[in-house]
Amino acid sequence: MQGQGELAGKNLFIAGVGPQMGSATARIAAREGAKVVLAARNGEAAQALAADIRAFGGDAMALQCDLTDRLSVREAVDAAQAAYGRIDRVFYNAGFYDNEHDSLEIDDDLWQTTMDVNLNGALYLSRLVIPAMAERGDGAFVFNSSAASLVAGQVRFGYQVSKAGVNALTRFIAAKYGRQGIRANATLPFVVGGEVGRAAASINCIGRSGYAEEVGEAVVFLLSNRASIITGQVIHLDGGVFARASWPTNAAPYEPPAALPDHD
C-alpha cells in the first residue's frame, strides 16, 4: 500500500476509531498510502484494526487514548510523532451521544462529557498539531460533525450544541491558518445503516442509507491534495436528505418514494 495513492507520504491521526466510519476511513487511507495512527479509548479494537491494516501491506499503529483527558491526548500525539516524525492529517471522528439531554434541565456531568468528547478534544488536538503543520506549510483536518448541528431536535441537546461548535472550529481553523497551508472541513454523514438509516432512505435522493466506506472515501478525498481548494466547508454526506423538502409545497405535495432495500 505504501509509496503510492492520494495520501502517499502523509501521516494521518484518526481520533475515535469506531467499527464503521473510523475503521473504514483508516483502511481507505492506508490503501491510499498514508501511515495511520489509530487513537481510541478501546485500545484492543484499535490494535486489531492496526494489525489488519498491516496484514494487507499498510502501515498503522494503535494508541489507547482518552480524548477527554488532555494528558492522554498529548501522550498520543507525542507517541505518533516519535513513531512517524510528524502528523500531516487529522480525522476527528469521536462522538458521544447524550440521549438523556431532552430539555434544558441538563445534568452537568453529562453535559461536560459531551463537550469534552465532541468538541474540547477536537480543540485540544488541533492546538497540539497545528504549530508544526504551520511551520511546514502543510496540514489538513476533517472533523466528523452531524446534521444535528444544523437542525433542532427534541433529544441530544448537548450533542447538537457540541457539533455546532465543531462546525465553528472547522471554519476558524480554515480562516485563521489557511495562508499557512492548513485546510479544515467538516462532514455531516447523518446516518449509516440501521432502522434510522432506513427511515432516512425514504426521504433522501438516492433511496438508501449510506455506507461507511462511502463516508471514508469522501474523508480521504478531503484530506488529499486533490481537495486543495476545499476548506472551511460543512459538507453533507447524507444521500441528499437536506436537498429535498419533506413537506408539501404549493406546486405538488411531496410524497416520499419507497426506500430501496437496506444494505445491512
Secondary structure, 3 states (H helix, E strand, C coil): CCCCCCCCCCEEEEECCCCCHHHHHHHHHHHCCCEEEEEECCHHHHHHHHHHHHHCCCEEEEEECCCCCHHHHHHHHHHHHHHHCCCCEEEECCCCCCCCCCCCCCCHHHHHHHHHHHHHHHHHHHHHHHHHHHHHCCEEEEEECCHHHCCCCCCCHHHHHHHHHHHHHHHHHHHHHHHHCEEEEEEECCCCCHHHHHHHHCCCCCCCCCCHHHHHHHHHHHHCHHHCCCCCCEEECCCCHHHCCCCCCCCCCCCCCCCCCCCC
